[in-house]
């Protein structure tokens, strides 16, 4: 099987237009203010919320921040693959890594606004808003 350029990617992309949200959720040393330690963890939550809410949004053609794929390890990659299967309804999507990553990126790009609304825009500290979201 011939691989196209997208299937050989080794990074996940985050649109730079939303990096302020990622930073706000990771930069403060106080975990009650910034409940995440990595962009990867924010990305995974955003992708899950995007899928849950049925919203995907293409990344802009502008600047992007990247996360190396090896950062996701087996557990994170399993979640990205599950999102792609849920989106397409077909396990054949797993043959094209580029498609799996694009699907996750688009759900995360839409879902990051849900993360912002539920964790940062609500009253209270983001960590406790996250606990409430997951409860």
Residue, then its C-alpha position, 0 to 999 in steps of 0.5 A: x500500500x502506498x502512503x501519502x504525505x499525510x499518512x507519514x506525519x509525526x506531529x499533531x497540529x494545534x492552530x496558533x489562534x487558540x494557543x492562548x487557551x492552551x497556555x492558560x490551562x498549562x502555564x500557572x504553577x498553581x494546579x487549581x488555576x492551570x489543571x494541566x501540565x501538557x498541551x497533549x492533555x488539553x488536546x485530548x480533552x478538547x478532542x473528546x469534547x469536540x467529538x461529544x458535541x459533534x463539532x469539527x473545525x478545520x485548522x486555519x492555514x496560518x501558523x501552527x504549534x505542533x506536538x510530537x506524536x511520540x508524546x501521545x504514547x500508546x494510551x493517547x494514540x488509542x484515544x485518537x484512533x477511537x475518535x477517528x473510528x467513532x467519527x467514520x464508523x469504519x476501522x479502515x480509517x486506522x490504515x491512514x494515520x494522517x486521516x486519524x490525526x486530521x480528525x482528532x485535530x479538527x475535533x480538538x480545534x472545535x472542542x477547545x472552545x468548549x474547554x474554555x467555556x467550561x473551565x475558564x469562563x465559568x465561576x470558580x477555579x479551572x481545576x474544580x470546574x474540570x472536576x465538575x465536568x468529569x463528574 
